[in-house]
Amino acid sequence: MNALKQALASGPGQVAIRAVVAVALVWLVVLPLLGASDSTLFTMTLMLTSVAVAINWNLTGGFTGYVDFGHAVWFGLGAYVTAILMSLQANSLSIGWPPVPAIVVGAVVAGVLAGLIGRVTMRLKGPYFSIAMLGTFVAVREIVRTWGGLTGGGVGLTLPPYLNRQLFYYVELALVVGLVVLVWWLRRTRFGAALVAIREDELGAQMRGISTTRLKVAVFSLAGASTGLFGGLWAYQNTFVDPDIAFTEVRTIDAIMGTLLGGLGTVAGPVVGSVGLYWLREVLWANLLDYHLVAQGVLLILIVLLMPRGIVGTFDRRGVSARHLWRLRRRHADDRSEEVTAP
Amino acid sequence: MTALLEAAGVVKRFGGLTAVDGVDIEVAPGEMVGLIGPNGSGKTTLFDCLSGIQSIDGGSVSFDGVDITRRRPHQVARLGMARTFQLIRVYRDLTVAENMELSTQWAEVGLRDLFRPAGAATRRKAGDLLEFLMLGPMRDEPAGTLSGGQRRLLEIGMALMSDPRLVLLDEATAGVNPSLVEDIKDRLRAVNSEQGVAFLLVEHNVQFVADLCERVVVLDAGSKLAEGTPSQIMDDPAVIEAYFGAAGRAHQTNAGANGTGAGP
């Protein structure tokens, strides 16, 4: 393992990694041109969606150390705002918004709400924050279900269909690539470094002059907006939303599992992990239909035990293990710091 | 001379316990002041009150003429007050150099700088300070691999990164081997005399305080017991009583009878 690590860190190793990334990108770009079927493209698009959600989850969970058990709430909000705007009716006449502004507004709403809710929930530390976000997720879903006049209630909303799978695929591919570049760049800035400082020792970071509240809420809001954007795109492709499919815990769980598998706190981890998770499921489903979920669980446990820092984290010093995160969050929860009211 | 740090009548209660009970403390620019007292006398709590970690229940704190009584820790740090901790707080998974670069003066980091990597000037300054603190060879090691004493040095370096005018040092020598204590003493003295940085030190190592400080404040049970030069403090019967109780007093009396001490 160490030899491999060194090989990857050296010049030729870096060239090899770049070559693999380049080949993967070219393959992803030409895939539709090689005659991939619509269903293949749809599957690929869903995979890209889960990659994006995992990247966003990792921004708060992996980099900043705030483990969010309700991240899918931003996905559902983006999806619902998009669906509501696109299916608006007045006197039985459709006055629905065009898709692009509807999706953008969905992302903005998710981002603003994430900022407002984060301002409150991120005062909580460690497990308390995680539980608060799980509660937020369930509460928002039930509000959406109950507020029938706006959201269609439990019946859901139908969007005008537009079934150009290829276009959706390319849009999502471009957005995911953009998101990876954004995160890679953020990680190198002082902002990214400060997020890691918050994860490692929030009180210490404050004592050294970092405005931790502002930065952690900012990144939470950014992650919420980005996940909301992908939620809106998903709603448009799915042509239908209801509370249970737009707000599903599975999306949060997948983001967490993908990030753990790939490497918490690394840039490439959520990408590698989410793709790996997709592939693993396909293989297990095809070979062990009856037991595929059991097999998936066992395999994931083994991977987390044997590779605690995930696939990418094993080779990237910046990766952290779930255990490390757990220990840190518990320590922070015990910190004596009090909220001092600003003047 | 106006005081750099001026705390008046600071009170901090935890439920029924009054941990800090109306303490006045002043530090002049460039001064080195020691803060000593038995365990549980409220030294660290006072530090927490001064640096904004704990809100206070009475009194006021001002720094450089600015009232900081209700300021948050990051705002206090940005005014030029840095501190270290009794339980060392370095970012253990980051390298030594990254620890230093993160501890820059954030008041000077504008929105544009926030979205850029740390500048060359910051890196150079971190490198110079690490050399000064004898940590140069460790710059690329994760901070968690340093020894306890080296971590103390790193934390002092992190405090100095922000160009502070006052550093609150909480037990800078705890768990540090004696030769390194001498090194720490030299470095602190150099920073004080060359850059005019003021220090307020909480210490159990009384000799360390006596060597560095012109003035010592003694806390006992949350209140100020005595204040004066190190030699005045060490001869003060109230201080001896608080530290050593009746045994200390008896020892002091015997010493006085033998003509070797300055007994009461």
Interface residues (C-beta under 8 A of the other chain):
Chain A: L186 R188 T189 R190 F191 A193 A194 V196 A197 E200 D201 L203 G204 A205 Q206 M207 R208 G209 I210 S211 T212 R317 V320 H324 R336 S337 E338 E339 V340 T341 A342 P343
Chain B: D48 S51 G52 I53 Q54 S55 R70 R71 R72 P73 H74 Q75 A77 R78 A82 R83 F85 R89 V90 Y91 R92 D93 L94 E98 E101 L102 S103 T104 Q105 W106 A107 V109 D113 L114 F115 R116 P117 A118 P142 M158 S162
